[in-house]
Amino acid sequence: YADNILTINLPKDTILGVVIMFIQQLANGISVGGIYALIATGYALIYSLLGFSNWAHGEVAMIGAYMAIMSILNVKAPLPVAVILGIIVAGIFSFINEKVAYKRIRDNKAPTMFLMIAAMGLSTTYQNAVTNIFGAKFKIFPGLSAAAFNIGNITIGWLDLISLIVSLISLVVLDITINHTKVGLGIRLVASNSYTASLMGINVDKYISLVFVVAGMYAGCAGILLGMKYTVYPTMGNVALKAFISSVLGGLGSIRGAIVGALIIGIMETMVTAYLSSGLRDLFTFMLLIIILLVKPSGLMGVHVEDKA
């Protein structure tokens, strides 16, 4: 997902051309990283409360994208309505995952590993269900314009700019909510110590459900943005692996760390693609993951944990 969103009309062998080329790739990386961050923050939120990696999170993003595009193709819904519907449905599916699968496992006092196994099962189930219902063919959002505007010799696509703006605004709103509101305080209390929070009269299950809904809606937004930018297909949720790496890099359980990690991954992948080779993109990403686990297992902004899985 680290392709170019800007078109440069200056010679690359000039100093100005090199500088603008770098700015272009930086903008590309921030755009891609912003979408990664929408999914990565969901990983961070869920991990901070339950201490496990929700491997079905990417499929929630995929479901949101499919809901949006199918509502346009089948019932001719306007794009804004389809986007809102896709985000809501993604939040609902995330809520159902928690209530049907994860809560039952938690109530049985099962090991955290069981939550991860259940998430893997949900991931595979959703991928196969969507493949059988909608087919494996790639789908493209209809009616999207490739219009762009110029800033000097730089041409910027409106879709890419909108994607960047939506991601940044959503992440700022989430950060403010978590760190500066009563709801955010409750989430942070549950994340700090759910047992103590329950003794203080806080409804822990309520906040866990709320986190899953919010994480699901953000994932749905990311899935729709990816689908609009590229295509929609049953295994598109696999991109959430990059978001997971971003969350580990920033520090599992840290919202701001997940955002920072996602931006780093997005920028790094774009630079590697532009200046080296697209075939080396994933290599550098996983090398960075290994290095951070060896040097600073808690991530750039995370607290110390014994198990990052």
N, C-alpha and C positions, 0 to 999 in steps of 0.2 A: 504493500500500500504506500510505498514511498516514491511515487512517480511525481513528475513535475506538475505544479499547478500554475506556474508563471512562465510566460514566454519572453525570452530576452532577444532583442534585435541588435545587440552590439557584438563586435568581434570578441571572441573569447581570449585572443592573444593580447589584448590591451589590458592595462592595469585596471581601468574602469570596468572593462568587461569581466575581469576576474572578480572584482569586488561585487559587482551586481550579481554575478553567477553565485557567489557565496550567499548573498542576501536572499536570492531566489531559493536556494536549498534550505536555508534557515527557515524561511517562511513555510516551505513544504513540510519540514520536520515539525514545526509548531502545529501546523494544521493536522497532520497525522497523529502527533503526540496528544493533541487535545481529544481526539476521538478515543485513543487508547485510554486516556485518563478517565473518560466517562465510565468505562468498564472497570478500570483498575480501582477506582474509588469504591465500587461495589464490592470487590474482593476485600478491600481494606476494612470496610464497614462490617461485613459479615465475619471476617476473621477476628476483628476486635471484640465481637460479642461471643462468638461460639468457638473460636480457636481452630477452625478448619478451612481448607480451601474449597470453595464451591465450584467444582468443575462443570456444573450445569449452567453456570452464569453466561457463558458464551452462547448457549442455545437459547437462552431467554432473549438475548440480543437478536438472534436469528428469527425467533418467533415474532418479535416486534416488527422486523423488516418485512416478513411475509404477510403479516396482518395488514400493514400499510399498503403494500403493493397489490395484494389481492383485493382489497376493498376498492382500489382504483380500477383494477382490471375487470372485476366482476360486478360491482354495483355502481361504478362510475362516480365514486365519492370524490369530492374536491381534495386537492393535495393537502391543505391544512387540516381538514377533517380526518383524512387518512393517517396523517402523521400523529395527531392527537390520539386517534383510536389505537394505532400501533403501540404507542408509549403506554397507554392505559392497560392494554391486553398483556404487554410484557410485565408490567407491575403485578397484574393478577396472577399470571403464571408463576412468578417468583413467590408470591404469597402462598399459592397452592403447594408449591414445592416444599415450603417450610412447614405448612400445616399437615400435609399428607405424609411426607417422608421424614423430614428432619426432626419435627417436634415429637413424633412417636419414638424415634431413636433416643432423643434426649430424655423423654419421660421414662424410658426403660433403663436409664443410667448406663447405656452402652458406651464403649470406648469411642473416642473422637474419630478413630479410623473408620468406624462404621458409617459415619456421616459422609466421609470422602467416598467410600464405596457406593453409597446410595446416590451421591452426586454423579459419579461416573455412569451408573446405571441410567439415571435420568437423561444424561447427555446423549448416550447411545440411543435411548428410546425416542427422544425428540428428533434426532437426526433421521432415524429410520422411518418414523411416522410421517415427517414432512416429505421425505423422499417418495413414500408410497402415495401420499395424498396429492401432492402438487407436482411430482416428478423431479427428476434430477437436473433438468435443463436450467441454464442460467436465465434469470428474468431481469428485465431492465425497466426502471420506472419510466412510464410514458409521459410525454409532454414536457420533459425538463429541457430548458433552453441552455445552449452552450454559450450564451451571451457573455461578454466580458467588457471591462472598461480599461482604459489606458492611463498609466501614470508615467509620463515621459515615454521611454522606450520599453516599458514593462507592461505586459497585458495580464490582467488578473481576472480569472473566471468568477462570475457572481456566485456560482454554486460552492466554489472553494472558500470564498470569503464568508458566505453565510454559514458554512460548516464550521469555520474557525470561530466566528462570533458566537454561534450557539453553544459550542463547546466551552468557550471561556466564560460566558455568562452563567451557564449551568454550574460550572465548577466554583465560581465565586459565590453563587447563591448557596451551594451546598456547604462551602467552608464557613460562611456567615451563620448558616443555620446550626451547624454542629458546634461552633465555638461561641456563639453570641445569643442563643435563644434558650428558652426553658426546655423545649423539646430536645435540643442538642445536649443540654446539661444532663437530662435523663438518660440519653444514649451513652454519654461518657461515664455516668455513674454505673450503668449496667456493664459497660465494657471494662470498667476498673475492677468491679467485684460484684457479680450478679447476686451472690448469696447475701452480702451485706445490703445491697440495694433492695432486695425483697424484704429484709427485716425492717427497712425504713419505710415500708409501705408502697414501694414502687412496683408496678405491674410489669415484671420482667418480660413475660410472654408478649405483652402489648408492644413493648419497645422492640423486641426481636422481630415481630411481624411487621412493624413500621419500617424497620431497616431493610427487610427483604423487599417490601413494596418500593421504597425509594431506590434501592440498588437495582431492582428490576426495571423501573421506569428509566433510569439513567442508561442501563444497558440497552433497552429498547430504542432510546434516542440515538445511541451510538450505532446500533444495527441499521437504523433507518438512514443515518448519515452515510454509513459505508455503502449501503445499497444504492443510494442516490448518486454517490460518487463513483461507484463501480457497478457491481451487479449483485443480485440476490440469489443464493443457492443454498442447499441444505447443510453444507459443511462450512458455511461462512463463519459460524461461531468459533471455529478453531483459531480465529484471530485473537480470541480472548487469552490464548497462551501468551501472547506478547503483553497483554494487559497484566497477566499474572506475574510475568517477569518484572514488569514495571513496578508492581506492588511490592515484590520482594526487594527490588533495588532500592526503592524509597523507604521500605520498612513496613512489613505486614502489620496492619492495625493502625497505620498512620495515614490519614486522609491527605494531608499536605505532602507527605512522602510519596504517596501513590501518584499524585499529580506531577511532582518533580521527576520521579522515575519515568513516568510515561513521556514527558517532554524530552528527557534525555534519550530514551529509546527511539522516539520518533525522529529526533534530530540526527542521532548517530546513524540510523538506518538510511536516512536520506543522503547524508554525506557519503557513506560507504557506497551507495548505489551510484551517486553522481561522479565520484572521483576514483572509485576502484572498480567494483563490479556488483551487479545485483545478485549474483550468485554467492557473494560473500556476506550479504546482509544478515542472514540468519546465523552464520558462523560468528560474526562479531557480537550479535545479541546474546547468544548462549555463552560465549567466552566471557562477556561482561557479567552474566549471571554467576558463572563459576567463580570469577575473581571476587565478586562482592560477598559470596558465601564463604570464601576462604579468608578474606581480609576483614570483613565486617558483617558477620552473619545477621545482625539485627537490622541491616540496611542503613541508608544514609540518615534517616530521621526516625527510625523505629526504636522501641525499647527492646532490651535484651530478652530473648526467648530461647528456650531449649530446643524447640522443634519448629522449623519453618514450613513444614509440609502442611 
